[in-house]
Amino acid sequence: MTKARTTAIALLAAAAAAGTANADDQIFVGGPAGAVYVADSNTGEFTYFACFCIGPIVSIQPLGSDMLVADSFGGLWQLNGLTGEFETGAWTSQQLVDMAIDGEDAILVRSDGTIARTPIDTGFPITDISAPAGVTSVLLFDGDMYVGTSTGEIHRQASGESTWSLFGTMPANVRTLAARPEALVVADTQGNAKRILWAGGPDDGYYVTHEVIDAGYTGDLTLFTRSMGEVSVYDAMTSVLVDTWTLPVEASAIFVRPGNVCKADTNRNGVVEAGDFSAWVAAYNRGDFIADQNNDLAITPADFSAWVAAFNRGCD
C-alpha cells in the first residue's frame, strides 16, 4: 500500500495538548473522489485504504469487523475492515446524503429529505420510513433513531415506537450527527456545534466551521471533517480547539474504529460496570465492531460468553 504522510496530523500531540486520544484507534476518512484513507495514530501517517471511485462518500459505518461505505449515487460497498478489499456491493438506485446501519438493514437518507430502509446485502426492496420533513442526517444509538433536518431540528424515535419527539435544535440546517458515550454531537451548515447529553441537561454550543461535513470521536477528543481536507480536533469536555490535522484528500465522511480498548468496557467510559452489558447488547444488535469480543472478525452469539469472561477479568 502507498503511504502518504500528512503535514499537520499529530494525534499524540493533540492528546498532550488537552483531551486524550485513544492511541490505538484507527481513523478512516472518505472523500468526494471515492477514496478511503486510514490514519494510524501511532505513526501519524495516512495509508490509502480503498477506492470505489464512483462518487462522493457520504457515510462509513461499522459492519461487524467489516465496514459499509455509502456513496451519493446509491452504492453500498462492503469492504474488509482489515485489508480494505472489496467483498460485496449493492445498488439502491437512490441519491443519498447519509446512511446508518440497523441490524441487517441500511437506513438511507435521500437527497429529497426522506428516509428509507433496505437490506444491506441486496439494496432492495426500498421501504419508506415515516419521518419529519427535510431529513439531512441519521444516527442510531442504543436502539433509538435520531434525524437532523433542514430546519435545524433533531428528532428522536425511541426503539419500538413509531412516533418522533423533538430532541434538540440548531440555528441552521443540521449537517451531521455523531454519538459520544455521554452525548449527541451535532453540527450545522453555519458551523455551529452542540453537545446534547443523552441523560438530559443544558446543551453546550460552540463554533467550529461552516465547512464541517461529518463528525466522530476518539478518547476525549471530538473530530470534525472539513471539506477542504482537514480535521478539526476539539476537547470534548471544554469544546476548545486543540489541533488541526491536514489530510491527503478532500474530506467528507469520517469513521473511528476502536483499537486496543478494554473489551469489557463496551461503552468506552473507562470503567467496567453494569452499564457495559446493555451497551454490548446495543452494539451486538447494530453490528458494531466492539461487540466482536472473541476477535474472530464476526458478530455472533459466542461473543456474549466472551464478553462475560472479559467482564469478570476486568481491565488493568
Backbone bond lengths (Angstrom), bond angles and torsions (degrees), N, CA, C in turn:
res aa  C-N    CA-C-N  psi(-1)  N-CA   C-N-CA  omega(-1)  CA-C   N-CA-C  phi
1 M - - - 1.450 - - 1.525 109.75 -
2 T 1.334 116.35 145.59 1.448 121.56 178.53 1.510 109.82 -84.00
3 K 1.346 116.41 132.32 1.452 120.14 179.26 1.520 110.15 -104.90
4 A 1.336 116.36 141.17 1.451 121.95 177.38 1.514 108.27 -125.81
5 R 1.335 117.35 115.22 1.465 120.31 179.58 1.515 108.91 -81.38
6 T 1.301 117.40 131.94 1.452 121.19 178.43 1.514 109.87 -81.15
7 T 1.328 116.35 166.29 1.457 121.02 -177.92 1.510 112.73 -92.65
8 A 1.336 118.11 -15.62 1.458 117.75 -174.06 1.519 114.73 -136.03
9 I 1.329 118.20 -9.00 1.465 117.71 -175.19 1.523 110.41 -69.83
10 A 1.334 116.21 131.69 1.457 121.40 -179.48 1.514 108.26 -153.37
11 L 1.320 116.41 82.71 1.459 120.32 -175.83 1.526 111.37 -61.27
12 L 1.301 117.17 -44.21 1.456 119.48 -176.20 1.513 111.00 -70.41
13 A 1.332 117.77 -34.43 1.457 120.39 176.29 1.510 110.60 -65.07
14 A 1.329 115.67 -39.23 1.466 119.17 178.10 1.515 110.52 -63.59
15 A 1.331 116.22 -39.35 1.458 119.42 179.84 1.519 110.97 -63.51
16 A 1.325 117.21 -37.67 1.456 120.03 -178.80 1.525 111.15 -73.46
17 A 1.341 116.52 -27.97 1.455 119.98 -175.32 1.516 112.23 -69.59
18 A 1.307 118.66 -37.93 1.471 119.69 -177.51 1.518 109.64 -156.69
19 G 1.338 116.77 -90.50 1.454 119.98 -178.49 1.514 110.92 -73.25
20 T 1.311 115.41 -175.60 1.453 119.98 -178.17 1.507 110.57 -119.29
21 A 1.324 116.59 126.86 1.451 121.48 173.46 1.514 108.97 -88.91
22 N 1.316 116.89 151.06 1.457 120.39 169.98 1.523 106.62 -84.28
23 A 1.335 116.83 109.95 1.458 120.70 -171.67 1.519 113.37 -65.86
24 D 1.332 117.75 -13.02 1.457 120.51 -179.54 1.528 112.90 -99.35
25 D 1.324 116.70 -5.75 1.462 118.95 177.86 1.520 110.98 -66.62
26 Q 1.317 116.42 149.95 1.460 122.05 174.75 1.522 108.37 -111.26
27 I 1.309 115.39 131.83 1.456 121.13 -177.33 1.522 108.71 -110.18
28 F 1.333 116.28 120.62 1.461 123.03 179.50 1.519 109.04 -107.40
29 V 1.318 115.89 134.98 1.456 121.14 178.30 1.521 108.61 -128.68
30 G 1.334 115.42 130.50 1.461 121.09 174.60 1.511 109.82 -105.66
31 G 1.316 116.12 153.28 1.452 120.16 -177.32 1.522 112.99 -124.99
32 P 1.341 116.70 174.85 1.474 121.23 -178.41 1.520 113.95 -68.53
33 A 1.347 117.81 -14.12 1.461 120.42 178.65 1.524 112.17 -91.87
34 G 1.330 117.49 1.95 1.456 120.41 175.43 1.507 115.64 91.40
35 A 1.334 119.13 7.78 1.458 121.89 -179.72 1.521 110.30 -98.04
36 V 1.348 115.47 151.77 1.461 122.44 175.97 1.519 107.96 -120.34
37 Y 1.335 116.24 130.86 1.457 122.52 175.33 1.523 108.61 -116.48
38 V 1.335 116.51 151.69 1.461 121.25 176.74 1.525 108.41 -122.59
39 A 1.330 115.22 134.59 1.457 121.22 178.95 1.517 109.83 -100.44
40 D 1.311 116.60 132.72 1.454 122.34 175.44 1.521 107.86 -98.99
41 S 1.332 116.54 114.26 1.457 119.61 -174.64 1.521 112.45 -69.00
42 N 1.320 118.41 -16.96 1.464 120.64 178.95 1.526 112.02 -81.04
43 T 1.332 117.34 -30.31 1.460 120.26 -176.34 1.519 113.03 -107.91
44 G 1.326 117.67 -17.04 1.458 119.88 -176.83 1.512 113.01 72.43
45 E 1.327 117.58 21.97 1.457 121.36 -178.79 1.519 110.82 -112.08
46 F 1.316 115.03 147.46 1.458 120.70 169.38 1.524 108.19 -100.92
47 T 1.299 115.19 135.08 1.456 121.28 177.81 1.515 109.20 -114.88
48 Y 1.319 116.29 132.81 1.457 120.78 173.87 1.525 108.37 -59.76
49 F 1.319 117.05 123.00 1.462 120.72 -171.33 1.519 112.43 -107.35
50 A 1.312 117.98 -44.86 1.461 121.06 -177.94 1.518 108.73 -164.63
51 C 1.319 115.76 159.34 1.464 120.35 176.84 1.518 109.87 -147.01
52 F 1.331 115.57 124.97 1.460 120.86 174.67 1.519 109.92 -99.35
53 C 1.349 115.62 -26.13 1.467 122.12 169.84 1.518 112.60 53.46
54 I 1.318 116.97 34.53 1.457 121.14 179.32 1.517 110.40 -110.01
55 G 1.313 116.69 -48.59 1.449 119.98 -178.80 1.502 111.15 -162.75
56 P 1.329 117.01 174.30 1.459 121.58 -179.54 1.521 111.76 -57.16
57 I 1.325 116.42 136.17 1.457 121.96 177.78 1.521 108.90 -82.30
58 V 1.329 116.96 126.28 1.463 120.83 -176.90 1.520 112.49 -106.49
59 S 1.341 118.41 -17.70 1.465 119.97 -179.23 1.513 110.46 -162.05
60 I 1.346 115.85 141.23 1.463 123.13 171.78 1.520 106.42 -126.15
61 Q 1.344 116.67 122.42 1.453 120.94 -174.72 1.533 110.29 -129.86
62 P 1.355 117.56 150.05 1.463 120.14 177.60 1.517 111.38 -74.07
63 L 1.313 116.55 136.39 1.460 122.51 177.24 1.521 106.33 -129.80
64 G 1.340 115.92 85.20 1.444 119.36 -168.51 1.516 108.04 61.27
65 S 1.322 117.21 -128.98 1.459 120.62 175.97 1.521 111.76 -91.91
66 D 1.326 116.83 -0.41 1.455 121.55 172.80 1.526 109.15 -94.03
67 M 1.322 115.48 -175.75 1.454 120.86 175.97 1.517 109.69 -133.60
68 L 1.322 115.41 148.96 1.449 121.52 175.33 1.518 108.12 -114.88
69 V 1.319 115.52 124.69 1.458 122.31 -177.73 1.522 108.29 -113.68
70 A 1.339 115.91 129.54 1.462 120.72 177.63 1.523 109.36 -110.67
71 D 1.350 116.53 137.90 1.459 119.38 174.59 1.524 109.90 -111.68
72 S 1.322 116.15 167.49 1.464 120.48 -172.95 1.523 112.57 -69.17
73 F 1.341 118.15 -16.23 1.456 121.44 179.62 1.523 113.18 -87.12
74 G 1.341 116.95 -1.24 1.461 119.73 175.81 1.505 115.39 103.05
75 G 1.318 118.35 10.08 1.456 120.88 178.12 1.516 111.64 -84.52
76 L 1.336 115.91 140.86 1.465 122.77 172.63 1.520 106.88 -118.52
77 W 1.330 116.45 111.41 1.452 121.04 -171.85 1.521 109.81 -113.92
78 Q 1.327 116.16 119.86 1.459 120.65 178.04 1.519 109.11 -95.88
79 L 1.349 116.55 126.41 1.448 119.58 179.27 1.512 110.86 -129.37
80 N 1.305 115.00 153.87 1.453 121.60 178.27 1.531 108.60 -62.25
81 G 1.336 116.77 126.03 1.449 120.53 -175.77 1.505 114.66 -71.15
82 L 1.323 117.37 -12.30 1.460 120.77 179.96 1.522 112.48 -101.09
83 T 1.326 117.33 -37.03 1.463 120.65 -174.69 1.523 113.89 -108.63
84 G 1.332 117.28 -18.91 1.460 120.55 -176.10 1.512 113.79 81.46
85 E 1.328 117.43 2.14 1.461 120.39 -178.63 1.531 110.44 -69.47
86 F 1.331 115.30 140.21 1.457 121.48 178.01 1.525 109.50 -67.90
87 E 1.333 116.61 133.09 1.456 120.81 179.56 1.522 111.97 -111.42
88 T 1.312 117.07 -48.69 1.453 120.09 177.95 1.520 108.91 -160.71
89 G 1.319 115.81 165.80 1.451 119.56 179.98 1.511 111.54 -150.51
90 A 1.324 115.59 157.74 1.462 121.38 177.54 1.518 108.28 -137.93
91 W 1.331 114.80 149.32 1.462 120.78 -179.26 1.524 108.66 -113.27
92 T 1.328 116.18 121.20 1.466 119.76 -176.72 1.523 113.19 -93.67
93 S 1.315 117.56 -15.28 1.480 124.16 -177.01 1.526 111.87 62.04
94 Q 1.338 117.57 20.89 1.458 122.09 178.92 1.530 109.23 -112.10
95 Q 1.331 116.43 142.80 1.458 120.65 172.21 1.526 107.80 -80.93
96 L 1.339 117.76 118.00 1.453 121.82 -169.45 1.526 112.52 -111.38
97 V 1.354 114.68 149.35 1.463 120.89 172.37 1.525 111.49 -121.56
98 D 1.336 118.21 -13.56 1.452 121.47 177.57 1.521 109.04 -164.55
99 M 1.353 115.98 166.26 1.454 121.32 -178.99 1.523 109.02 -156.94
100 A 1.330 116.67 145.79 1.466 122.44 172.92 1.519 107.90 -138.15
101 I 1.320 117.28 164.46 1.460 122.30 -178.55 1.512 109.61 -110.53
102 D 1.332 115.85 132.29 1.458 122.61 175.74 1.523 108.00 -128.86
103 G 1.344 116.54 91.61 1.456 120.46 -176.74 1.514 111.33 65.75
104 E 1.336 117.00 -119.98 1.461 121.54 179.72 1.518 112.42 -93.51
105 D 1.334 116.78 4.96 1.459 121.34 -178.72 1.524 111.32 -111.79
106 A 1.322 114.52 156.24 1.462 121.58 170.25 1.522 107.98 -106.33
107 I 1.333 115.81 135.71 1.458 121.32 173.38 1.520 106.65 -96.50
108 L 1.309 116.94 119.05 1.464 123.20 -173.60 1.518 110.63 -104.05
109 V 1.328 116.47 132.98 1.459 121.01 169.32 1.524 106.87 -102.88
110 R 1.336 115.49 116.52 1.460 120.20 -176.47 1.528 110.79 -89.52
111 S 1.316 116.14 159.25 1.458 121.39 -176.29 1.519 112.81 -65.12
112 D 1.345 117.81 -16.32 1.461 120.05 177.98 1.530 112.36 -88.53
113 G 1.360 117.35 6.23 1.452 120.45 176.23 1.509 115.27 87.46
114 T 1.316 117.87 10.65 1.460 121.61 177.10 1.522 109.29 -106.55
115 I 1.338 116.59 163.95 1.457 120.47 178.04 1.525 109.71 -126.11
116 A 1.322 114.37 155.73 1.463 120.54 -176.31 1.516 109.41 -150.23
117 R 1.313 114.97 165.75 1.462 122.92 178.83 1.523 108.82 -119.13
118 T 1.342 116.31 140.48 1.460 120.06 176.48 1.527 109.54 -149.90
119 P 1.331 118.68 147.14 1.464 120.02 175.41 1.521 111.06 -62.19
120 I 1.325 116.06 136.18 1.460 120.15 -177.53 1.520 111.87 -63.11
121 D 1.339 117.12 -36.92 1.462 119.36 -172.03 1.525 113.63 -77.27
122 T 1.349 117.83 -20.54 1.464 119.37 -176.77 1.530 113.74 -117.91
123 G 1.337 117.80 -28.97 1.458 120.21 -175.70 1.522 113.37 78.12
124 F 1.305 117.66 2.53 1.464 122.54 176.74 1.531 107.28 -156.85
125 P 1.343 118.96 157.15 1.465 125.58 -1.09 1.532 112.00 -73.23
126 I 1.317 115.33 161.21 1.456 122.85 176.96 1.519 108.41 -96.34
127 T 1.314 117.57 122.91 1.459 122.21 -179.98 1.525 109.49 -114.67
128 D 1.315 117.17 118.23 1.456 120.63 -179.63 1.525 111.19 -65.64
129 I 1.328 115.85 146.02 1.464 123.04 176.10 1.524 107.80 -114.26
130 S 1.312 116.62 128.51 1.461 120.50 176.74 1.519 109.14 -69.51
131 A 1.330 117.08 124.56 1.460 121.52 -175.45 1.522 109.23 -152.53
132 P 1.346 117.41 166.19 1.465 120.16 174.82 1.526 111.02 -57.27
133 A 1.314 116.81 155.80 1.461 121.97 -177.51 1.529 111.06 -71.24
134 G 1.328 115.01 150.61 1.457 120.58 172.92 1.509 115.47 70.57
135 V 1.337 117.89 40.67 1.466 120.45 179.77 1.533 110.02 -69.01
136 T 1.332 115.80 134.78 1.458 121.54 -179.89 1.524 113.25 -117.38
137 S 1.339 117.31 -19.35 1.463 120.84 -177.70 1.515 109.25 -157.36
138 V 1.333 115.77 159.11 1.462 120.84 -177.79 1.527 109.51 -141.95
139 L 1.338 115.30 148.36 1.456 121.95 178.01 1.513 108.78 -148.41
140 L 1.338 117.23 138.75 1.459 122.04 171.10 1.513 108.47 -112.49
141 F 1.347 116.14 131.77 1.455 120.74 179.88 1.512 108.86 -145.20
142 D 1.335 116.40 123.24 1.466 122.71 -179.25 1.530 111.89 51.65
143 G 1.332 116.24 38.68 1.459 121.36 176.00 1.506 115.06 86.77
144 D 1.331 118.46 -13.85 1.461 121.49 178.93 1.525 110.06 -92.59
145 M 1.350 116.03 151.14 1.453 121.07 178.57 1.525 109.66 -108.90
146 Y 1.328 114.97 135.41 1.461 121.91 178.29 1.527 108.21 -122.24
147 V 1.326 117.24 138.41 1.461 121.25 175.07 1.526 109.15 -130.26
148 G 1.332 115.44 141.15 1.453 121.55 170.17 1.513 108.65 -99.99
149 T 1.328 117.41 153.17 1.458 120.67 -174.68 1.529 112.04 -128.09
150 S 1.316 114.84 169.16 1.460 121.57 -179.99 1.521 112.70 -71.30
151 T 1.320 117.88 -10.03 1.465 121.56 176.04 1.523 112.13 -96.54
152 G 1.338 116.93 3.24 1.456 120.77 178.49 1.509 114.63 88.38
153 E 1.316 117.79 3.93 1.458 120.60 -179.43 1.529 110.84 -90.03
154 I 1.346 115.77 147.19 1.461 122.53 172.42 1.520 106.97 -115.08
155 H 1.328 116.62 123.70 1.457 121.85 -178.51 1.521 110.06 -114.17
156 R 1.332 115.55 149.96 1.462 121.86 -177.91 1.527 109.60 -124.73
157 Q 1.333 115.67 134.91 1.463 122.11 172.25 1.530 107.05 -116.96
158 A 1.331 115.95 112.11 1.462 120.47 -178.01 1.516 110.66 -68.07
159 S 1.319 116.24 151.95 1.458 122.04 -179.76 1.523 110.68 -55.66
160 G 1.336 116.34 130.70 1.455 122.02 177.77 1.513 114.40 82.58
161 E 1.333 118.41 -0.05 1.457 121.51 179.81 1.524 110.50 -110.07
162 S 1.326 116.09 161.19 1.463 120.76 -179.72 1.523 112.35 -110.25
163 T 1.330 117.40 -11.73 1.456 120.96 -178.31 1.530 110.72 -93.51
164 W 1.324 115.12 158.56 1.457 122.21 179.50 1.527 109.15 -112.64
165 S 1.330 116.48 145.35 1.459 121.30 175.21 1.528 109.14 -126.07
166 L 1.330 116.29 150.84 1.460 121.01 -179.81 1.522 109.30 -73.87
167 F 1.333 116.74 126.27 1.464 121.75 -177.57 1.523 112.08 -104.86
168 G 1.332 117.24 -27.09 1.459 121.21 -179.48 1.510 110.70 -179.52
169 T 1.327 116.16 173.81 1.466 121.12 -179.78 1.525 109.88 -138.27
170 M 1.336 114.67 154.72 1.454 122.89 175.90 1.526 108.94 -128.11
171 P 1.339 118.63 159.61 1.469 120.44 -179.81 1.521 114.36 -67.02
172 A 1.339 118.04 -24.54 1.466 121.29 -175.84 1.521 110.17 -140.06
173 N 1.336 116.14 -175.31 1.461 121.67 179.67 1.520 110.77 -51.59
174 V 1.310 116.56 134.13 1.468 120.34 177.25 1.523 108.63 -72.46
175 R 1.337 115.37 125.90 1.456 120.51 178.76 1.524 111.38 -91.22
176 T 1.334 117.78 -43.66 1.460 120.04 -175.28 1.513 111.00 -153.87
177 L 1.329 115.36 152.17 1.457 124.12 173.41 1.524 107.92 -122.21
178 A 1.336 116.90 137.20 1.457 121.30 177.62 1.515 108.40 -140.43
179 A 1.337 115.94 150.74 1.460 120.67 -177.17 1.522 110.57 -108.07
180 R 1.331 116.69 124.83 1.445 122.85 163.39 1.525 107.57 -102.70
181 P 1.336 119.72 163.03 1.465 119.46 -179.19 1.523 113.55 -56.91
182 E 1.343 116.19 -33.11 1.459 119.13 -174.67 1.525 114.05 -103.17
183 A 1.328 117.83 -11.68 1.462 117.70 -171.05 1.520 112.24 -159.93
184 L 1.328 114.93 158.24 1.459 122.93 169.34 1.517 108.14 -87.82
185 V 1.327 116.81 129.76 1.459 122.18 176.68 1.525 108.19 -103.70
186 V 1.321 116.43 129.14 1.463 122.49 -176.97 1.527 108.79 -127.74
187 A 1.332 116.98 142.16 1.464 121.58 171.28 1.517 108.44 -134.56
188 D 1.343 116.51 144.90 1.463 119.70 -179.45 1.528 111.06 -114.17
189 T 1.317 116.56 179.11 1.461 121.76 -173.58 1.523 113.38 -74.32
190 Q 1.328 118.05 -10.35 1.460 121.01 176.07 1.530 112.05 -95.32
191 G 1.337 116.70 2.17 1.449 120.44 177.83 1.506 115.36 91.92
192 N 1.324 116.82 7.46 1.456 119.95 176.92 1.522 109.75 -82.58
193 A 1.326 116.71 142.56 1.459 122.11 176.01 1.518 109.10 -128.29
194 K 1.321 115.27 158.36 1.449 120.22 -177.56 1.526 108.48 -152.34
195 R 1.327 115.11 147.05 1.459 122.17 174.81 1.523 106.85 -115.42
196 I 1.337 117.30 114.27 1.463 122.28 -177.65 1.524 107.63 -109.87
197 L 1.330 117.22 113.47 1.459 121.63 -176.37 1.523 110.48 -64.07
198 W 1.343 116.15 137.07 1.457 120.29 177.60 1.529 110.47 -60.65
199 A 1.330 116.23 -37.60 1.458 120.81 -175.82 1.525 113.04 -81.67
200 G 1.337 117.30 0.78 1.449 120.62 -178.08 1.517 111.17 93.08
201 G 1.329 116.25 168.45 1.454 120.58 -177.03 1.510 110.13 123.73
202 P 1.319 117.50 174.74 1.465 120.53 -176.60 1.532 112.21 -66.37
203 D 1.330 116.10 142.63 1.461 121.36 175.04 1.527 108.39 -79.40
204 D 1.331 116.48 147.06 1.464 118.85 173.71 1.521 108.45 -116.24
205 G 1.327 116.57 106.52 1.456 121.75 -177.43 1.516 111.46 -93.24
206 Y 1.331 116.25 148.72 1.453 121.34 176.66 1.521 108.30 -154.57
207 Y 1.334 116.82 168.09 1.457 121.23 -178.25 1.519 109.98 -101.31
208 V 1.335 115.99 135.10 1.463 120.23 174.42 1.530 108.37 -112.38
209 T 1.302 118.94 -87.83 1.460 123.25 176.06 1.519 108.76 -164.12
210 H 1.328 116.65 148.80 1.467 119.82 179.98 1.517 112.00 -70.85
211 E 1.338 117.48 -8.38 1.466 121.04 179.43 1.525 112.41 -88.43
212 V 1.332 118.50 5.88 1.462 121.27 -179.39 1.523 110.76 -61.71
213 I 1.324 116.15 135.10 1.458 122.30 178.36 1.528 111.32 -113.76
214 D 1.342 116.70 -45.88 1.460 120.32 -175.63 1.526 108.83 -148.38
215 A 1.346 116.54 170.41 1.461 120.69 -178.08 1.519 110.40 -142.99
216 G 1.332 115.81 154.93 1.457 122.97 175.92 1.513 108.10 -158.66
217 Y 1.334 117.31 -172.40 1.461 118.93 178.77 1.516 111.28 -150.56
218 T 1.335 115.14 154.90 1.449 123.45 170.55 1.512 107.47 -141.70
219 G 1.325 117.39 123.99 1.448 120.98 -178.09 1.521 111.32 56.81
220 D 1.342 116.44 -127.87 1.460 121.62 179.64 1.516 112.35 -94.21
221 L 1.312 117.74 17.33 1.459 122.06 -178.79 1.519 110.60 -112.06
222 T 1.325 115.90 139.55 1.468 121.98 172.48 1.516 108.09 -107.89
223 L 1.329 116.67 134.12 1.460 123.06 -172.82 1.517 110.20 -113.55
224 F 1.338 117.25 133.09 1.455 122.73 176.50 1.520 108.94 -122.63
225 T 1.336 118.08 119.61 1.453 120.15 175.13 1.521 109.63 -76.78
226 R 1.336 115.08 143.69 1.462 121.93 177.29 1.513 108.53 -116.55
227 S 1.338 116.02 144.24 1.461 120.77 -174.61 1.521 112.41 -60.83
228 M 1.327 118.27 -25.55 1.460 121.50 -176.95 1.532 112.54 -76.45
229 G 1.327 118.04 -5.03 1.447 120.54 179.04 1.510 113.35 100.61
230 E 1.308 116.15 39.10 1.447 121.40 177.28 1.530 109.92 -135.06
231 V 1.331 115.30 160.05 1.452 121.90 170.43 1.521 107.73 -121.17
232 S 1.325 116.46 121.95 1.464 121.19 175.19 1.519 108.22 -87.35
233 V 1.335 116.45 128.69 1.460 122.80 -174.10 1.530 109.09 -109.80
234 Y 1.333 116.29 119.81 1.459 121.76 -177.36 1.522 110.20 -118.48
235 D 1.332 115.61 142.28 1.454 119.79 168.60 1.515 107.65 -67.72
236 A 1.338 116.97 123.93 1.462 120.76 -171.10 1.521 112.59 -66.97
237 M 1.323 117.82 -30.10 1.454 120.43 -175.64 1.525 112.31 -86.24
238 T 1.344 117.14 -37.85 1.468 120.69 -176.62 1.524 112.63 -97.47
239 S 1.343 117.16 -12.99 1.471 122.53 -177.95 1.524 112.15 61.78
240 V 1.332 117.47 28.79 1.454 123.26 179.48 1.522 109.85 -98.43
241 L 1.337 117.68 134.62 1.454 122.16 175.91 1.524 109.35 -68.67
242 V 1.347 117.20 123.49 1.463 120.62 -177.27 1.525 113.05 -113.84
243 D 1.325 117.88 -16.18 1.460 118.93 179.47 1.522 109.53 -168.47
244 T 1.324 115.47 163.06 1.460 122.88 173.02 1.512 107.90 -133.72
245 W 1.324 116.48 126.95 1.455 121.18 -179.35 1.528 109.06 -105.82
246 T 1.323 116.00 131.65 1.457 121.30 176.60 1.522 108.97 -92.36
247 L 1.329 116.06 131.91 1.461 121.75 -176.71 1.525 110.95 -104.09
248 P 1.320 117.73 157.57 1.463 120.80 178.91 1.522 113.56 -78.20
249 V 1.323 117.33 -4.12 1.464 121.14 -179.64 1.520 108.43 -140.17
250 E 1.331 116.02 163.51 1.451 119.48 168.34 1.524 108.03 -62.29
251 A 1.315 116.60 146.60 1.457 120.22 -171.01 1.522 111.56 -108.83
252 S 1.329 115.74 141.38 1.466 120.20 171.32 1.524 107.25 -131.97
253 A 1.327 118.30 -91.30 1.459 120.99 -176.44 1.529 111.49 -79.23
254 I 1.347 115.76 149.57 1.459 121.51 175.30 1.521 108.72 -132.43
255 F 1.337 115.77 142.97 1.459 121.65 177.37 1.518 108.19 -143.30
256 V 1.334 117.61 128.57 1.460 122.51 178.22 1.520 108.81 -109.35
257 R 1.327 116.23 117.92 1.457 121.25 179.16 1.523 109.11 -96.08
258 P 1.342 117.36 127.89 1.463 119.63 -179.82 1.520 111.29 -58.12
259 G 1.316 115.79 137.80 1.454 120.54 178.99 1.513 111.15 -98.32
260 N 1.323 116.12 -126.65 1.454 121.55 -175.25 1.520 110.76 -78.75
261 V 1.333 117.73 66.17 1.452 121.09 178.46 1.522 109.01 -94.89
262 C 1.330 115.72 160.84 1.458 119.80 173.85 1.519 107.60 -64.17
263 K 1.311 117.09 119.00 1.458 120.74 -173.53 1.523 112.92 -61.61
264 A 1.321 117.36 -33.26 1.460 119.56 -177.63 1.525 111.93 -72.40
265 D 1.333 117.25 -25.00 1.472 121.38 179.91 1.522 108.75 -82.04
266 T 1.327 115.80 70.55 1.463 120.89 -171.33 1.519 112.86 -65.69
267 N 1.323 117.97 -30.96 1.465 119.16 179.20 1.526 112.48 -88.87
268 R 1.345 115.99 0.90 1.465 123.73 171.05 1.522 112.82 57.01
269 N 1.336 116.74 40.92 1.461 119.62 177.05 1.525 112.41 -102.87
270 G 1.346 116.54 7.56 1.452 120.78 176.27 1.522 114.91 87.23
271 V 1.318 118.06 1.39 1.464 122.11 -178.12 1.522 109.25 -132.79
272 V 1.332 117.58 134.29 1.458 121.11 173.46 1.524 107.51 -86.40
273 E 1.316 116.23 116.07 1.458 121.14 -171.78 1.520 109.63 -149.28
274 A 1.345 116.04 175.31 1.461 120.78 -177.58 1.528 111.80 -60.63
275 G 1.332 116.98 -31.47 1.465 120.12 -179.71 1.508 113.93 -62.49
276 D 1.337 117.22 -18.46 1.460 119.91 179.54 1.526 111.81 -69.92
277 F 1.334 117.27 -23.05 1.465 118.97 178.34 1.522 110.60 -67.30
278 S 1.346 117.15 -50.84 1.465 119.16 179.58 1.529 110.66 -64.39
279 A 1.340 116.30 -32.37 1.465 119.41 176.93 1.524 110.86 -66.38
280 W 1.357 116.83 -38.25 1.463 118.82 177.42 1.528 110.63 -66.52
281 V 1.332 117.68 -42.74 1.470 120.50 178.60 1.526 110.20 -58.43
282 A 1.344 116.90 -45.86 1.465 120.62 179.69 1.524 110.71 -63.06
283 A 1.357 116.59 -41.56 1.462 120.24 178.96 1.525 110.91 -65.15
284 Y 1.325 116.97 -39.50 1.472 121.23 177.73 1.529 110.39 -61.97
285 N 1.321 116.52 -44.40 1.463 120.52 -176.83 1.527 112.15 -66.45
286 R 1.332 117.06 -32.07 1.458 118.22 -179.36 1.531 112.55 -97.26
287 G 1.373 116.32 4.52 1.457 119.53 176.56 1.507 113.78 71.60
288 D 1.336 117.59 30.95 1.449 122.18 -176.55 1.529 110.70 -73.71
289 F 1.326 115.87 145.68 1.468 123.02 -178.85 1.524 111.97 -53.83
290 I 1.332 118.04 -39.83 1.461 120.42 -173.96 1.526 112.45 -70.79
291 A 1.326 118.19 -13.88 1.462 121.04 176.02 1.532 111.50 -73.38
292 D 1.330 117.75 -15.40 1.467 122.02 179.20 1.526 108.61 -77.58
293 Q 1.327 116.74 81.20 1.456 122.23 -172.37 1.530 113.46 -78.12
294 N 1.332 117.92 -26.23 1.469 119.50 -178.30 1.526 112.66 -97.62
295 N 1.338 116.06 5.38 1.471 121.50 173.56 1.527 113.84 59.69
296 D 1.351 116.11 35.21 1.457 118.11 178.06 1.528 111.70 -99.03
297 L 1.339 116.30 13.45 1.462 123.33 177.73 1.530 112.47 64.79
298 A 1.340 116.25 27.59 1.463 121.09 176.52 1.520 108.36 -147.78
299 I 1.326 116.08 152.68 1.463 121.75 176.70 1.524 106.99 -103.05
300 T 1.341 116.88 106.31 1.462 122.04 -175.00 1.524 109.52 -136.17
301 P 1.355 118.21 167.18 1.469 120.20 177.48 1.529 113.59 -57.62
302 A 1.323 117.41 -24.90 1.468 119.87 179.17 1.522 111.91 -63.02
303 D 1.334 116.61 -20.37 1.461 119.51 179.46 1.525 112.22 -68.71
304 F 1.337 116.90 -21.38 1.465 118.31 179.06 1.519 111.56 -66.78
305 S 1.338 116.83 -48.58 1.473 119.04 179.15 1.521 110.28 -63.81
306 A 1.347 117.10 -33.08 1.463 120.47 177.23 1.529 109.97 -66.76
307 W 1.336 116.55 -37.10 1.471 119.44 177.50 1.532 110.39 -66.42
308 V 1.332 117.27 -43.02 1.467 120.59 179.08 1.529 110.43 -58.52
309 A 1.334 116.48 -44.48 1.466 120.13 179.15 1.527 110.72 -63.19
310 A 1.334 116.70 -41.19 1.467 120.17 178.92 1.524 110.99 -66.26
311 F 1.343 116.04 -38.43 1.463 120.48 179.32 1.532 110.05 -63.91
312 N 1.317 116.45 -41.76 1.468 120.29 -179.36 1.529 111.74 -67.14
313 R 1.337 116.01 -32.00 1.471 119.66 177.04 1.526 111.49 -73.10
314 G 1.339 115.42 -33.38 1.456 119.63 -177.13 1.508 111.36 76.81
315 C 1.317 116.10 -168.71 1.465 122.08 -178.46 1.515 109.31 -124.11
316 D 1.330 115.16 145.68 1.471 119.65 177.39 1.521 109.45 -72.89
